[in-house]
Amino acid sequence: AVVSTQSTGANVAIDNVVAPNYSDFLKEQVRCNKAFVVEVEEAFEREIGKYKRRNENADYLNKVNYTYHDFKPMVRDRRRVIHELAEHYRITSQSLDPEPQRNEQIRIEYH
């Protein structure tokens, strides 16, 4: 069987498609905190889109090498959701600041 990829429209044999391997923790978070997980994914998509738009017509000297997005301070489990989802999106994430103001920052960059 063949599927069309959403991002490029290219046809790919279904045998070559690799399904994401989400952790049990992340699966549980989707069940219990779906709205938060969706909010994080929407933020990722927004930032990726912003990065791509800023670079789509820029010449080499004017390309943006990276962009950041800071999430508000949050509890450990929510920061972990961001870290784990960032891995699937191939986005760099890091925790900043001491508790109780500890927050997450993601970095979208050119590879």
Residue frames relative to the residue before (quaternion, step in Angstrom):
aa qw qx qy qz dx dy dz
A 1.0000 0.0000 0.0000 0.0000 0.00 0.00 0.00
V 0.2270 -0.7643 0.5930 0.1122 3.55 -1.20 0.61
V 0.1166 -0.7712 0.6220 0.0686 3.58 -1.08 0.78
S 0.3785 -0.6932 0.5611 0.2476 3.55 -1.23 0.47
T 0.3836 -0.7232 0.5173 0.2495 3.60 -0.79 0.96
Q 0.5342 -0.6603 0.4318 0.3035 3.54 -0.99 0.85
S 0.7123 0.4862 -0.2830 0.4197 3.59 0.84 -0.89
T 0.8143 0.2356 -0.1160 0.5176 3.62 0.91 -0.83
G 0.4109 -0.7131 0.4732 0.3142 3.58 1.17 -0.43
A 0.4418 0.6994 -0.4523 0.3332 3.58 1.30 0.07
N 0.4078 -0.6870 0.5421 0.2605 3.56 -1.14 0.65
V 0.0468 -0.7968 0.6015 -0.0337 3.54 -0.84 1.05
A 0.4835 -0.6408 0.5027 0.3209 3.58 -0.98 0.81
I 0.5275 -0.6693 0.4258 0.3040 3.56 -0.83 1.00
D 0.5870 0.5789 -0.3668 0.4310 3.59 1.14 -0.52
N 0.6900 0.4753 -0.2706 0.4741 3.60 1.21 -0.50
V 0.5529 0.6013 -0.3962 0.4193 3.58 1.27 -0.11
V 0.1834 -0.7859 0.5854 0.0780 3.55 -0.79 1.06
A 0.3308 -0.7411 0.5534 0.1872 3.56 -0.69 1.08
P 0.5378 -0.6217 0.4492 0.3499 3.60 -0.98 0.76
N 0.2754 -0.7409 0.5898 0.1654 3.56 -1.10 0.71
Y 0.0917 -0.8279 0.5532 0.0101 3.57 -0.01 1.33
S 0.5162 -0.6407 0.4740 0.3135 3.56 -1.09 0.72
D 0.6340 -0.5138 0.4090 0.4083 3.57 -1.26 0.35
F 0.6027 0.5653 -0.3470 0.4436 3.56 1.07 -0.75
L 0.6976 0.4702 -0.2791 0.4630 3.58 0.82 -1.00
K 0.6193 0.5312 -0.3412 0.4668 3.59 1.02 -0.74
E 0.6532 0.5071 -0.3069 0.4711 3.58 0.98 -0.85
Q 0.6394 0.5250 -0.3249 0.4583 3.59 1.00 -0.78
V 0.6223 0.5226 -0.3402 0.4732 3.59 1.05 -0.72
R 0.6579 0.5031 -0.3109 0.4663 3.59 0.97 -0.80
C 0.7833 0.3698 -0.1752 0.4680 3.59 0.85 -0.97
N 0.8122 0.1734 -0.0432 0.5554 3.59 1.04 -0.78
K 0.0379 0.8603 -0.5074 0.0318 3.55 0.98 0.89
A 0.6345 0.5464 -0.3420 0.4264 3.60 0.91 -0.86
F 0.6631 0.4916 -0.3133 0.4695 3.61 0.95 -0.80
V 0.6461 0.5157 -0.3247 0.4595 3.60 0.91 -0.87
V 0.6476 0.5046 -0.3107 0.4789 3.59 0.97 -0.84
E 0.6264 0.5407 -0.3267 0.4567 3.58 1.00 -0.83
V 0.6583 0.4988 -0.3011 0.4766 3.59 0.96 -0.86
E 0.6710 0.4913 -0.3068 0.4629 3.59 0.86 -0.90
E 0.6316 0.5205 -0.3317 0.4692 3.58 1.04 -0.73
A 0.6292 0.5181 -0.3298 0.4764 3.60 1.04 -0.75
F 0.6310 0.5222 -0.3294 0.4697 3.60 0.99 -0.83
E 0.6761 0.4964 -0.2950 0.4576 3.59 0.82 -1.00
R 0.6365 0.5317 -0.3198 0.4581 3.59 0.99 -0.84
E 0.6981 0.4703 -0.2749 0.4646 3.57 0.87 -0.97
I 0.6267 0.5165 -0.3355 0.4774 3.59 1.02 -0.76
G 0.6566 0.5136 -0.3037 0.4613 3.59 0.94 -0.89
K 0.6434 0.5191 -0.3166 0.4651 3.56 0.98 -0.86
Y 0.6437 0.5226 -0.3109 0.4645 3.58 0.96 -0.89
K 0.6781 0.4913 -0.2913 0.4625 3.59 0.88 -0.97
R 0.6586 0.5117 -0.3158 0.4524 3.62 0.91 -0.89
R 0.6589 0.5182 -0.3140 0.4458 3.58 0.97 -0.82
N 0.7616 0.3872 -0.1956 0.4815 3.56 1.14 -0.62
E 0.4998 0.7128 -0.4218 0.2534 3.61 1.14 -0.41
N 0.7981 0.2336 -0.1363 0.5384 3.63 0.98 -0.69
A 0.4813 0.6763 -0.4328 0.3516 3.59 1.26 0.16
D 0.4140 -0.6680 0.5476 0.2871 3.53 -1.10 0.68
Y 0.7660 -0.4049 0.2405 0.4376 3.57 -1.30 0.26
L 0.7087 0.4782 -0.2736 0.4407 3.61 0.87 -0.91
N 0.7471 0.3979 -0.2154 0.4870 3.59 1.15 -0.53
K 0.4128 0.7087 -0.4782 0.3140 3.60 1.23 0.18
V 0.3887 -0.6702 0.5795 0.2527 3.54 -1.18 0.67
N 0.3566 -0.7660 0.4957 0.2009 3.58 -0.64 1.09
Y 0.7975 -0.0831 0.0775 0.5926 3.57 1.07 -0.67
T 0.1271 -0.7530 0.6378 0.1005 3.51 -1.35 0.32
Y 0.2871 -0.7652 0.5580 0.1437 3.56 -1.15 0.67
H 0.0544 -0.7420 0.6628 0.0849 3.52 -1.34 0.36
D 0.1893 -0.7796 0.5898 0.0925 3.57 -0.84 1.01
F 0.2713 -0.7262 0.6111 0.1600 3.54 -0.95 0.95
K 0.5864 -0.5730 0.4349 0.3725 3.57 -1.21 0.49
P 0.6538 -0.4877 0.3780 0.4379 3.61 -1.21 0.31
M 0.0636 0.8037 -0.5845 0.0919 3.56 -1.01 0.86
V 0.6304 -0.5447 0.4060 0.3756 3.53 -1.32 0.31
R 0.7361 -0.4786 0.2841 0.3852 3.54 -1.30 0.51
D 0.6735 0.5060 -0.3205 0.4332 3.63 0.80 -0.92
R 0.6568 0.4931 -0.3190 0.4729 3.58 1.01 -0.73
R 0.6210 0.5151 -0.3477 0.4777 3.60 1.02 -0.68
R 0.6320 0.5349 -0.3297 0.4536 3.57 1.04 -0.78
V 0.5931 0.5522 -0.3601 0.4622 3.60 1.05 -0.73
I 0.6655 0.4992 -0.3041 0.4642 3.59 0.87 -0.95
H 0.6433 0.5232 -0.3249 0.4548 3.61 0.90 -0.88
E 0.7104 0.4625 -0.2740 0.4542 3.58 0.78 -1.01
L 0.6597 0.4831 -0.3225 0.4769 3.60 0.93 -0.76
A 0.6045 0.5696 -0.3531 0.4306 3.58 1.04 -0.76
E 0.6143 0.5450 -0.3482 0.4520 3.59 1.02 -0.73
H 0.6772 0.4910 -0.2948 0.4619 3.59 0.94 -0.86
Y 0.7003 0.4363 -0.2546 0.5044 3.57 1.12 -0.66
R 0.3636 -0.7398 0.4686 0.3178 3.58 1.34 -0.18
I 0.4060 0.6634 -0.4857 0.3990 3.50 0.98 1.06
T 0.4161 -0.6782 0.5437 0.2671 3.56 -1.07 0.72
S 0.0011 -0.7872 0.6167 -0.0001 3.58 -0.98 0.83
Q 0.0132 0.7877 -0.6159 0.0066 3.52 -1.21 0.57
S 0.4055 -0.6761 0.5593 0.2562 3.52 -1.23 0.57
L 0.1163 -0.7980 0.5907 0.0281 3.54 -1.03 0.87
D 0.8216 0.2825 -0.2126 0.4471 3.53 -1.29 0.48
P 0.5120 -0.6363 0.4801 0.3201 3.58 -1.20 0.54
E 0.6149 -0.5023 0.4424 0.4169 3.57 -1.32 0.31
P 0.6296 -0.1468 -0.7604 -0.0621 1.69 -2.12 1.24
Q 0.5703 0.6125 -0.3801 0.3940 3.62 1.24 0.15
R 0.3155 0.7744 -0.4951 0.2358 3.59 1.28 0.28
N 0.0223 0.8064 -0.5875 0.0637 3.56 -0.83 1.03
E 0.4559 -0.6684 0.5203 0.2732 3.53 -1.35 0.10
Q 0.0987 -0.7519 0.6485 0.0661 3.49 -1.19 0.68
I 0.1468 -0.7665 0.6164 0.1046 3.57 -1.00 0.82
R 0.1832 -0.7663 0.6087 0.0930 3.53 -1.22 0.59
I 0.1622 -0.7459 0.6420 0.0726 3.54 -0.82 1.11
E 0.0865 0.8279 -0.5473 0.0869 3.58 -0.69 1.03
Y 0.5666 -0.5834 0.4727 0.3393 3.50 -1.31 0.45
H 0.1382 -0.7807 0.6058 0.0664 3.56 -0.96 0.93
